[in-house]
Amino acid sequence: MDVFEEYKVRKSSEFQRLIGVNKGAFIFLKELDVYKSELWTRKLGNRSSMSPENQILIYLLYIRNYETYLTLGKRFRISESYAYKRCKFTEMILLRCLNCPDIGSLKMSLETNLVAIDVCEQEIERPLKNQEDYYSSKKSDIR
């Protein structure tokens, strides 16, 4: 079973306590266009045997718990050196994607969930004049 699959089935609150970000922020990090293009447009070397979810997960676990690369490698069934390479590669891509100048600001933005999501919320105001045109008189029987 994939390591990410073990974390994905957990409740949202438990997921956030273990990883450090909520599921929405994790999915946002996984779906970044720059991250996807960086993963699949590399010309040199073999492609990684780890899924993008596991690559992000291994980095988030590293900065959350400061586990050694040996323990991360055992958890993900990879070698210690490969765990180091994947952590550094993911860190480099996330720095570039989130426009963070250094690792400290990246950690702070991930820990405080300051990952920018493009949403806009506007309050709809009630009409002040001619409210009867917008009001359904059928709703008056509701108790």
TALIN-V734791 format. One record per backbone hydrogen bond with DSSP energy under -0.5 kcal/mol. NH is the residue of the N-H (numbers start at 0). CO is the residue of the C=O. Records with the same first field share a line. If there is no record, write none. Layout:
NH: CO ; CO
This chain:
5: 1
6: 2
7: 3
8: 4
9: 6
14: 10
15: 11
16: 12
17: 13
18: 14
19: 15
25: 21
26: 22
27: 23
28: 24
29: 25
30: 26
31: 28
35: 31
36: 32
37: 33
38: 34
39: 35
40: 36
54: 50
55: 51
56: 52
57: 53
58: 54
59: 55
60: 56
61: 57
62: 58
63: 59
64: 60
65: 61
71: 67
72: 68
73: 69
74: 70
75: 71
76: 72
77: 72
82: 78
83: 79
84: 80
85: 81
86: 82
87: 83
88: 84
89: 85
90: 86
91: 87
92: 88
93: 89
94: 90
95: 91
96: 92
97: 93
98: 95
99: 94
105: 101
106: 102
107: 103
108: 104
109: 105
110: 106
111: 107
112: 109
113: 108
118: 116
124: 122
132: 129
133: 130
134: 130
136: 134
138: 135
139: 136
140: 137
141: 138
